[in-house]
Structure formats: structure tokens, C-alpha cells
Amino acid sequence: MIDWIAEPLSHGTTVRALVEITILGLISGAVGCWVVLFEVSYSAESLAHGMFPGLVGAALLGLPLLLGGAVGIVFAALLIALISRYAADAADTAIAVVVTTLFGLGVLMALSPESPPGIQSLLFGDLLGVSDGQLAATALIGIAVLGVLWLFHDRLLAIGFNRDAGPSLGIRPGVITALLLALVAVTVLVGVQGLGNLLVAAILVGPAAAARLVSRRIAPMMLTAALVAVIAGVAGIYASYYLRTAAGASVVVALLACYLLAACFAAMPVRTRTPVVRISS
């Protein structure tokens, strides 16, 4: 058993992948709970797909993916905001059209003759190809994201439970929601390096959704979500090593398994488990 655990750790690529997924799990667990609470999961996925042209453009120009992704996600966010303002009656449909168009544009760019080898990793990620520099960037950005969440915890909590009460408390709901979406964008930006454009939303929403099924207090929910993300990430990487499967896809399958376990637990009769309480700070 010890050899089974230790063998993957003898490879630097696997160790870096484990560190990367652990950091991503901690960040996504915290941010994802607010995504679920504010019901902006669709926006999170839209930002992930909408940034794809920026990622491809950076790869084609030989620029850092973080830079290209940042440009792409800002452009996507501006388009989504514009569409939401002028197409209020059918905002979801309009946003879907915009995001699908941006993603299609990214695919066309990726299929161009000038595309470098391995550009498909932008779609599915490359956890085993994470560099020391990427690890450092993920850690620094993660610390910043968690710091902002800590500073604005009370405001996020107030708006998350009663948006209409915001003005009476001196809080502008639109500003807090925009702040959350900015944190989501940053989290997606760092996560796409390891999990790719198609899979990154899974680690942002999946653990939080599983945690929401078994906890109704925000602090335990965030801790549970982070734990689920880290466990699923580590399990996925080990499965990838021994089954020779794609690391990112294996992590997503592990996340799905964790969610199903949480759903089974939540479906148990209340008398057989500790009852949950309403969410509070």
C-alpha cells in the first residue's frame, strides 16, 4: 500500500500536478460556495468558455496563457454585460449565443495552420505539464483571491441571503456581485492552465454543489467544498497515473463521484444522520 502511494511521488510531474490541484481545490472550494449561493454557475461557465479565443491567441503569439486568458475573459465579460443590459427579456439566450460564438471563434483559431502542436491542451488542460512558474503564479493569485473573500465575507453573506436588504445596510448588491464574478474570472484563469477550458468549471461548481447538499452553514460548507476538491483532485491524479488516463478528465470523474456520494448522503432519512441547519455566518 505504501509503495502504491509513494510510486507516483517519485515523478516530479506528478508531484507538481498534486500541488497544483491542491491549490486549485482550496481556491475553488471557497469561491465555488459563493457561486452556488449567488446562483451564478452559468455565468462562471460562460466566462470559462468565452475566454477561449484569448487563450488560443496567446498560444499562437507565444505569449503567456495568463495574459491571453485575461484579455479573453475581460472581452467576454464586457460582451456579456452589454448583452444583459440591452436584451434583458432574453438575456440567458443572448449570453448563450455570445459565449458559443466566442468558443467557436477560438476553435477556428486553434484549427489554423499556424497553430502550435499540443494546442488541444487548452481545451482539456495539462496537469502533468504544470511548471514551477505556473505553480508560483497559482499560489500567489490564490492567496490574493482568498484574501479578498475574507475581507468581503460579511458583505457577500448579506447579499447572498437577502439581496433586497443590501441598500438598507449600505451595501450595493451590483458591486458585490461584480466583485464575485471578478473573483470567479480570476479563479477560472488560473484553473484553465491545469484543467483546460472545457473542464475548469467542474472544480469550481462541483465541490460546492456537493458541499451544499450536506451542510447549510457557510463556513463548514466552504471547508467541505475545499476538502472535496482536494480529495477528488488527488484521487483523479492517482487514477490517471495507474490507469493511464487523462489527468484532467480523471479529476472531473472523481468530482462527479464525490457529488453522487454527497447526494446519496443527503437523500438518507433524516433520523439516520445529523440534521443540517440553515446557512449562517
Secondary structure, 3 states (H helix, E strand, C coil): CHHHHHHHHHCHHHHHHHHHHHHHHHHHHHHHHHHHHHCCHHHHHHHHHHCHHHHHHHHHHCCCHHHHHHHHHHHHHHHHHHHHHHCHHHHHHHHHHHHHHHHHHHHHHHCCCCCCCCCCHHHHCCHHHCCHHHHHHHHHHHHHHHHHHHHCHHHHHHHHHCHHHCHHHCCCHHHHHHHHHHHHHHHHHHHHHHHHHHHHHHHHHHHHHHHHHHCCCHHHHHHHHHHHHHHHHHHHHHHHHHHCCCHHHHHHHHHHHHHHHHHHHHHCCHHHCCCCCCCCC
